[in-house]
Amino acid sequence: MLHVFYCIYGFFRRLLLSALRIKTVGVRALIVKNKKVLLVRHTYIDGWYFPGGGVNAYETAPQAVIREVREEVAGIVSKPVKLLGVYYNTKPGWDDYVVLYKVELESQGTVNDREIAETRWFDLNQLPNDITESTKKRIEEHIFGVTVEERW
């Protein structure tokens, strides 16, 4: 039922944002510890992603990434967060900007969020088959030194 709601919501959101030419800003957190990366799988979309989401009104991007990490992986972030890049994303059908941060965790608890199906640490050399292309590219760029692209 929740999946159907998110599909309907997503359709109308994309339609509205595209028609009104609204630009959006989101954040993602690259969290690496002991040669493992922390990824999330959502309840409403396939694939493994970095934790993250939209920047709310009156919220800075660093505040947003700290909030999203708390919500999606029950993590307490060690400050400061490190800016890795700002990427341009047209995949949703409108102008979207993704701000990627490197984040370290002080602690991690149990996730209690209806949007998150699962969180898991993956070995950097054994990423899941269904990792999103953008997530995989960012790992290659910021962990393995591949040339950074401007587009998400």
Secondary structure, DSSP 4 states (H G I P E B T S, - for coil): -HHHHHHHHHHHHHHHHHHTT--EEEEEEE-EETTEEEEEEESSS-SEE-SEEEPPTT--HHHHHHHHHHHHH-EEEEEEEEEEEEEEE-TTSS-EEEEEEEEEEEEE-----TTEEEEEEEETTS--TTB-HHHHHHHHHHTT-PPPPSB-
